[in-house]
Amino acid sequence: MRKAIIAGNWKMNMTPSQGVDLATALMPLVADAACDVVICPPFVDLVAVGEAIKGSNIHLGAQNMHFAEKGAYTGEISADMLKELRVEYVIIGHSERRQYFAETDETVNKKVTVALDKGLIPIMCCGETLEQREAGITNDFVSGQVEKGLSGLSAEQVENVVIAYEPIWAIGTGKTATKEEANATIGVIRKTIAKLFGEKAAAQVRIQYGGSMNAKNATELMSMEEIDGGLIGGAALKPEDFAKVVKF
Ligand code: 13P
């Protein structure tokens, strides 16, 4: 059985002090959660928020990292830097990073590989545009992203990856994929993993849905067989809402 995982992607929201307030409000609300709970604040919040959630059941994640060990990469953050802050998860290849910061399947693959080598759990994102869905190429496109993103990894490594299926047209739009749509595409992702890495890896890998998932629709999305969790944007900024998703 795969353990559900609900992660909050705060994106570029919350100053460090606001982040501490949000995390502090969240802690008692999710203390008895049955699933893995992760919050991913901006880099500059990680120290303060990490300190605030110490001893709680909330795990810390980052929203990005660079694949190089260290060096002349102005403005970037390495896996070792995150590790020292007790960061356990890192979102890789979010569609906003692909769209606005020129991330490609190749950089995603390098980052996922380094994250695993360094003992971080990557939350690798994939998902199609509305045009791609309407053109009927969702399955091929998303499978291709997953294949390239996981290229060169062993089956054992893939078991530890979390994949977030986030249809771009559902992100921040209030337009959620239906539970059937989300379940079907996540099923295709799992089949792709079975083909590339074997049935065991496919059965173990956790695949989240993301895109306007919230307190109202979490229960029905999480009732689907293939959906193992959620990557939550807007609703993760409201403690009560995020707690309701966590308790789907
Ligand atoms: P929303 O929940 O705001 O649609 O964002 C989803 C997302 O992009 C999470 O990474």
Boltz pocket constraint, residues with backbone or C-beta under 6 A from the ligand:
constraints:
  - pocket:
      binder: B
      contacts: [[A, 9], [A, 94], [A, 166], [A, 170], [A, 171], [A, 172], [A, 173], [A, 174], [A, 210], [A, 211], [A, 212], [A, 213], [A, 231], [A, 232], [A, 233], [A, 234], [A, 235]]
      max_distance: 6.0
